[in-house]
Amino acid sequence: MATSPFTQAIGAEQLMLAKMDAMKAHVAPQFVVTANPIDHRIEPSVAPLSFADAVNRVLTQVNAHQSHASDKMTAVELGQSDDLVGAMVASQKASLSFDALMQVRNKVVGAVDEIMKMPV
């Protein structure tokens, strides 16, 4: 009596599943997921952050990047520092943060325009 290909496929699948279960039982005790210890140290913020506060923080950070880059470039220009690479990296970082700020600003302005166009 010949077995059909369907029966052979089911038998092969059962054999493969049995082997996978055996490997899973062998590996499972070694792999234990625990809580992240950093999560316990982070204090939840008491008050939620308002949009105005978030924008103010971002503006302060962008301004800090700009002034840091300016200070580094001035130091290089005056000969007080020879870290030209650091000055250029700071300048690019400031430029990138300003460009990102402008993109967010444009999105917010576009969203406000869309809201203003909505019928009441």
Protein Blocks (a to p, Z undefined) as FASTA:
>chain_A
ZZdfklmmmmmmmmmmmmmmmmmmmmmmmpccdddfklmmpccdfbdcdfklmmmmmmmm
mmmmmmmmmmmmmmmmnopacclklmmmmmmmmmmmmmmmmmmmmmmmmmmmmmmmpcZZ
